[in-house]
Amino acid sequence: MLEHKNEMIFRDTLLELFWPESDVDKASKQLYTATYTIRKTLKNYWVEGVKILSPLLSSGYKLVVENIVVEVEQWLSRLKSLPSIQQTTVDEHEQVFQMYTGDYLGDCGCTMLSD
């Protein structure tokens, strides 16, 4: 959801992504429990800038992120602002590429939603 923050992700997409082998009723209960647990955890840690909304009456969810620094977004912003690569800008490019370490969510064991 972070990859697609502030965008609606349809409930059926989430069910298929996380519980492809489960029947719809069981998977729906698991999704409800997961979102409830995430909301409760965010509240317990006083994270007020992140919310999971379901604006279309349970047809999907939206992760709303406000006033929160997301490191990958900062890195992508720096990457996009680089000048075209030339002999004089190689060092600047290398500095930005060295900031990136590991795979994006590489240790979570999850699969990303496709665009």
N, C-alpha and C positions, 0 to 999 in steps of 0.2 A: 504494500500500500504506500510505502514511502516513495518508491520509484514513481508512483502515479498520484502523488499527494495532490489534494484539492481537486481531484477528478473522481467521478462516480465509478466504482468498480461493482459490477452487477453481482448479486448474490450467487447466481448460477455459476459464474466464472470462478468465484472463490470456492464454492462447493466442489467443483470439478478439479480445481488446482490442489486443494488440501485433502479432500476425501473422495477421490475418483471411484473407489470400489464400494463405497457405502450407499445405502439407499437414501433417498432425498430427505426423508423425515429425520433419520438418525444424523445425517450430515448437517442438516439445518440446526438441530439442537446443539451439535458440537460448535458450529459457527457462532451461534448465540452465546454459548458459554465462553468461547474464546474472546469475543468482543467485550462481553461483560467483564471478564478477568483483566483484559488490557485496560479498559476504562477504570476499573477499580485500582489497578496498579498505578496508573498515571495519577489518579487522585491521591493515593497514599503517599506518593513521592512529590506531591505538590507541583506536578508538571502541568501548568495551566495553558501553555502554548500549543499543546497537541490534543486534538479531540477526534474521536471517531463518531461521525454523524451518519444517520440513516434517513436522509431527507425524502426518499420516495417510498415511504411505508413498507419497509423491509424488502424492497426490490434490489437494494444495494447499499454500499457503504462508501463513505468519503473520509479520508484522513486529512484533517485540516491542521496545518502547521503554521503557527504564527509566532514571531519573535524567538525562534529557535535557530541556532546555528547548526547546519548540516554540513559536515566537513567535505563530503563528496561534491556538494553544490559549490562550495568555495573553490575546490580544486578545478571543477569544470569551468567555472567562471574565469579563473586565471588562465586555463588552457585556451579558452575561446578568445581571450584578449591578447594572446601572444601575437607579435608581428609575424609576417611571413618569415620562414626560415631562410636565413642567409648566413654567410660566414660571420657577420657581426652579431647575430642574434642566437647563435648556437648555445652559448653559455646560459642565456635566459631560458631557452627551451629545456636544456638539461636540468636546470634547477627545478622547473615545474614538474618534469617527469620524475625526478627523484623524490618529490613530495608524495607521490603515489606509491603506497606499499601494500602488497597483498592483493587478493582478489576481492572485488566488491561483494560483500556479504559471503565471502568464501568459506567461512567457518560455521555458517548457520545451517548448512545442510538443506537449504530450501531452493525452490525453483522460482525464477522470476516470471512474471506475467509478460507475455509478448506484447509488443506495441500494436 
